Amino acid sequence: MIEELKLKYEHEQFVQEYLVDFNATQAYSRVYKGCSEDTANTNGPKLLKNPDIQKAIEEGTQDKIKRAQNSQDRVLSELSLIAFQNIKNLYGEDGNLLPVHSLPDEVAKTIQCIDIQELAGGAEIGGEAGIKHIATRVNKIKLHDKKGALTDYGKHLGLFPNKHEVDLPQGFTVNISSKDAGNL
């Protein structure tokens, strides 16, 4: 990106710092440590007029937008997995819980924790080969909060507006007290 433009090292750093908060004065101060505030106020905006720096900032901004979109897509993908999880996906056709290593990634991502307890007692089976002790095992699986994920996903999609608009005839007023507002 920036290397292709053959910018001076300080200018590359200025571009990177500018992309942090889009403040030329602050970016200049962070790159040229120890400079006066007046120098930063003058030279920061001046650097923004350099066509190579403008091009590098544009490229950096587009890259930042792409990364933000990828992050948003990933968050929505994870929320979707949790929101639309189906507990049946944790079990095999025989009705037994699938081993963790056999779970598809999209199913494993919905699990918050697994608690495996082996209880004392269990069963003993025997025969001519001898007696074999089989422990009783209890598997507890806690999935991520489906309702919370559905709420967050629904809010993102705009399904739950946080304000209500009502068209009233002219001259008609409605008074809502703070105790009533919670019931809207």
Backbone hydrogen bonds, N-H to C=O, Kabsch-Sander energy under -0.5 kcal/mol:
donor,donor_aa,acceptor,acceptor_aa,energy
4,E,1,M,-0.5
5,L,2,I,-1.6
6,K,3,E,-1.4
7,L,2,I,-0.7
12,E,8,K,-2.4
13,Q,9,Y,-2.5
14,F,10,E,-2.4
15,V,11,H,-2.4
16,Q,12,E,-2.4
17,E,13,Q,-2.8
18,Y,14,F,-3.0
19,L,15,V,-2.1
20,V,17,E,-1.0
21,D,17,E,-0.9
22,F,18,Y,-3.1
24,A,22,F,-0.5
27,A,23,N,-2.6
28,Y,24,A,-2.5
29,S,25,T,-2.2
30,R,26,Q,-2.2
31,V,27,A,-1.8
32,Y,28,Y,-3.1
33,K,31,V,-1.1
35,C,32,Y,-1.8
40,A,36,S,-2.2
41,N,37,E,-2.7
42,T,38,D,-1.8
43,N,39,T,-3.3
44,G,40,A,-2.0
46,K,42,T,-1.0
47,L,43,N,-2.3
48,L,44,G,-1.1
49,K,46,K,-1.4
50,N,47,L,-1.5
54,Q,50,N,-2.7
55,K,51,P,-2.4
56,A,52,D,-2.3
57,I,53,I,-2.6
58,E,54,Q,-2.4
59,E,55,K,-2.5
60,G,56,A,-2.6
61,T,57,I,-2.7
62,Q,58,E,-2.4
63,D,59,E,-2.3
64,K,60,G,-2.4
65,I,61,T,-2.4
66,K,62,Q,-2.3
67,R,63,D,-2.5
68,A,64,K,-2.4
69,Q,65,I,-2.4
70,N,66,K,-2.6
71,S,67,R,-2.3
72,Q,68,A,-2.6
73,D,69,Q,-2.9
74,R,70,N,-2.2
75,V,71,S,-2.4
76,L,72,Q,-2.6
77,S,73,D,-2.2
78,E,74,R,-2.5
79,L,75,V,-2.7
80,S,76,L,-2.4
81,L,77,S,-2.1
82,I,78,E,-2.1
83,A,79,L,-3.2
84,F,80,S,-2.3
85,Q,82,I,-1.2
89,N,86,N,-2.2
90,L,87,I,-1.8
91,Y,88,K,-1.6
92,G,96,N,-2.8
95,G,92,G,-1.8
98,L,90,L,-2.9
102,S,99,P,-1.9
103,L,99,P,-0.6
103,L,100,V,-1.4
107,V,104,P,-1.2
108,A,104,P,-2.6
109,K,105,D,-2.2
110,T,107,V,-1.5
111,I,108,A,-1.5
112,Q,142,K,-2.9
113,C,142,K,-1.8
115,D,140,K,-3.3
116,I,114,I,-0.5
117,Q,115,D,-0.5
117,Q,138,V,-2.9
119,L,117,Q,-0.6
119,L,136,T,-3.1
122,G,120,A,-0.8
123,A,134,I,-2.7
125,I,132,K,-2.6
130,G,127,G,-1.1
132,K,125,I,-3.6
134,I,123,A,-3.4
134,I,132,K,-0.5
135,A,133,H,-0.5
136,T,119,L,-1.0
138,V,117,Q,-3.3
140,K,115,D,-3.1
140,K,138,V,-0.5
141,I,139,N,-0.5
142,K,113,C,-2.9
143,L,141,I,-0.6
144,H,110,T,-2.8
146,K,144,H,-0.7
149,A,145,D,-2.1
150,L,146,K,-2.7
151,T,147,K,-2.5
152,D,148,G,-2.7
153,Y,149,A,-2.7
154,G,150,L,-2.8
155,K,151,T,-2.5
156,H,152,D,-2.1
157,L,153,Y,-1.9
158,G,155,K,-1.1
159,L,154,G,-2.9
168,L,166,V,-0.6
172,F,169,P,-2.1
176,I,174,V,-0.5
180,D,177,S,-0.6
181,A,177,S,-1.7
182,G,178,S,-0.7
183,N,180,D,-1.9
184,L,181,A,-1.3
